[in-house]
Every structure is written in structure tokens, then in C-alpha cells.
Amino acid sequence: MAETVRSLAGLDKPAAWTVLREETFAVLEGVDDEVAAMATISSLVHHGFEHLWTGFYRVVVPGKLLRIGPYQGTLGCLDIAFGKGVCGIAAAERRTVIVHDVHAFPGHITCDGRSRSEIVAPVFDRKGALIAVFDIDSEELVAFDEQDRAGLEALLGWFSRP
């Protein structure tokens, strides 16, 4: 395993997400610990793409409450209710949410005022249960698109692999 996290700068998005997924699955081969995987994925995505904030909010009360999990960046919100903010909506609706401008998003929860855009994807286990959401914040407007959605969802497929 490499001792440093590879920078994905210079690669186009589909290639960057493919490289990241392949490297992540290789690093996590044989690992069954979801929290260790969350910590590893947070680090690889955060440093690979150099985002502002990257991390998981775990489901602690199904259908009701998310709690901060492994992440990289400044302090995150500790608890988020399902249906509240971008993370809560992604959890409640079980779908990836892309926000091009967080300041224009009704009900956005500000944990770091530098955040300008965000993507949040649901994380499912092998049985299809929602176990977390994965949140990425950027200091740039319109930082995330459908290529990021596809790449992120493929990466998070680690948790639902057979």
C-alpha cells in the first residue's frame, strides 16, 4: 500500500473516479469493518480531489437521525435529522443530491461557511439498508456534476458488494 494518498489532479473526472475506485477496493481488500472503510474512503477522496470537507454521516436511528462518522476537514455537524439539509434529504430520499450553490439551497445546514457546493450520496449495505450518507463539500461553485455522482456511487458500492 502506498504511504501517501495519490493526487487525482490532471485526470478527467471519469478517469479520476475509476482510478480512485480501483485503488480503494485494492486497499480495502479483505476488510469487513465499515468504520475502517469509511475512514479510508474519506481520506482517499479528500486528499485525492483536495476537497474542503469529505466524510460520512452514519445512520444511528433509522429513518430519523444521522451522526457524524469518519471524515476529513474542519468540524462537522454532530447530528442531522433525516429530511434536514442536504445530508438529511439524501438520507430520507435514498438518492444522491448535487447542490451547485449551497447558499441557494433552502434549508442548507452550514457547518463551514467556506462551503459553496456539495454532493451527498447514500451508502447502502449488502442487504440494501441505508447505513450512512457520504458528504463532500467544495469551496467552488458548481464543483460537482453527474460524472461525480456516477463515480461516487460506484466507489460507495464497496459497502454493498457481495
C-alpha positions in Angstrom: 0.0 0.0 0.0 1.2 3.5 -0.8 2.2 5.7 2.1 0.8 8.8 0.6 -2.6 9.5 -1.0 -2.4 9.9 -4.7 -3.5 13.3 -6.2 -6.0 12.9 -8.9 -5.3 16.4 -10.3 -4.8 16.4 -14.0 -7.1 13.4 -14.7 -10.5 13.9 -16.2 -13.3 13.1 -13.8 -14.3 9.7 -15.1 -10.7 8.6 -15.1 -10.1 10.0 -11.7 -13.1 8.2 -10.2 -12.1 4.9 -11.9 -8.5 5.2 -10.5 -9.8 6.1 -7.1 -12.3 3.2 -7.0 -9.7 0.7 -8.1 -7.2 1.9 -5.6 -9.8 2.0 -2.8 -11.1 -1.5 -3.5 -7.4 -2.8 -3.5 -6.6 -1.1 -0.2 -9.8 -2.4 1.4 -9.4 -6.0 0.1 -10.2 -8.3 2.9 -11.5 -5.6 5.2 -15.0 -6.1 6.7 -15.0 -3.2 9.1 -17.4 -0.5 7.8 -15.9 2.2 10.1 -12.3 1.5 8.9 -13.6 1.6 5.3 -15.3 4.9 6.0 -12.2 6.4 7.4 -10.1 5.1 4.5 -12.5 6.3 1.8 -12.8 9.7 3.5 -9.1 10.2 3.4 -8.6 8.9 -0.2 -11.4 11.1 -1.6 -10.5 14.2 0.4 -6.8 14.2 -0.5 -7.2 12.8 -4.0 -9.6 15.6 -5.0 -8.5 18.2 -2.4 -12.0 19.0 -1.3 -12.9 21.3 1.6 -14.8 18.6 3.6 -15.3 14.9 3.0 -17.0 12.4 5.2 -19.7 10.1 6.4 -22.8 10.7 8.5 -23.9 7.3 9.9 -27.5 6.3 10.4 -27.9 6.0 14.2 -31.7 6.0 14.4 -33.1 4.5 11.1 -35.4 7.0 9.3 -34.7 9.7 11.9 -31.1 10.6 12.7 -27.6 10.8 11.2 -24.5 11.2 13.3 -21.0 12.3 12.2 -18.7 9.5 11.2 -15.2 9.3 9.9 -14.3 12.5 8.0 -11.6 14.8 6.8 -11.8 18.6 7.2 -12.9 21.1 9.8 -15.5 20.2 12.5 -18.7 18.8 11.0 -22.2 19.0 12.4 -22.7 16.3 15.0 -26.3 15.2 14.3 -28.5 15.8 11.3 -32.2 14.8 11.2 -33.5 12.9 8.2 -35.1 15.4 5.8 -33.0 18.3 7.1 -30.2 19.9 5.0 -28.6 18.2 2.0 -27.5 15.2 4.0 -30.9 14.6 5.6 -32.6 14.9 2.2 -30.2 12.4 0.6 -30.9 10.0 3.5 -34.7 10.4 3.6 -35.0 10.1 -0.2 -32.2 7.5 -0.5 -30.7 9.3 -3.5 -27.6 11.4 -4.4 -28.2 15.1 -4.1 -26.0 17.6 -6.0 -26.1 21.2 -4.9 -24.4 23.7 -7.2 -24.8 26.6 -4.8 -25.4 25.8 -1.2 -26.4 29.4 -0.4 -29.4 29.0 -2.8 -30.5 25.7 -1.3 -33.4 26.1 1.1 -32.6 24.6 4.5 -28.9 24.2 3.9 -27.1 23.4 7.1 -23.9 25.4 7.3 -21.1 23.6 9.1 -18.2 25.5 7.4 -19.0 28.9 5.9 -16.5 28.4 3.1 -18.6 25.6 1.5 -20.1 26.7 -1.8 -21.3 23.5 -3.4 -21.9 19.9 -2.2 -22.7 16.4 -3.2 -24.2 13.8 -0.8 -24.7 10.1 -1.7 -26.5 7.4 0.2 -24.5 4.4 1.4 -26.2 1.0 1.4 -25.1 -2.3 3.0 -25.3 -5.7 1.3 -28.9 -6.1 2.3 -29.9 -2.7 0.8 -30.2 -0.9 4.2 -29.2 2.7 4.4 -26.2 2.8 6.7 -24.8 6.3 6.1 -24.5 9.2 3.6 -21.2 10.4 2.2 -20.9 14.2 2.0 -18.4 16.2 0.0 -18.2 20.0 0.2 -16.2 22.3 -2.1 -15.1 25.9 -1.9 -16.0 26.3 -5.5 -19.5 26.8 -7.0 -20.8 24.1 -9.3 -17.9 21.7 -8.4 -20.0 18.5 -8.8 -21.9 17.0 -11.7 -23.3 13.8 -13.0 -19.8 12.4 -13.6 -19.1 12.8 -9.8 -22.4 11.2 -9.0 -21.7 8.2 -11.1 -18.1 7.9 -9.8 -19.1 8.4 -6.1 -21.9 5.9 -6.3 -19.6 3.3 -7.9 -17.0 3.9 -5.1 -19.6 3.6 -2.4 -20.6 0.3 -3.9 -17.8 -1.2 -1.8 -20.3 -1.3 1.1 -22.9 -3.3 -0.8 -20.5 -5.6 -2.6 -21.4 -9.4 -2.4 
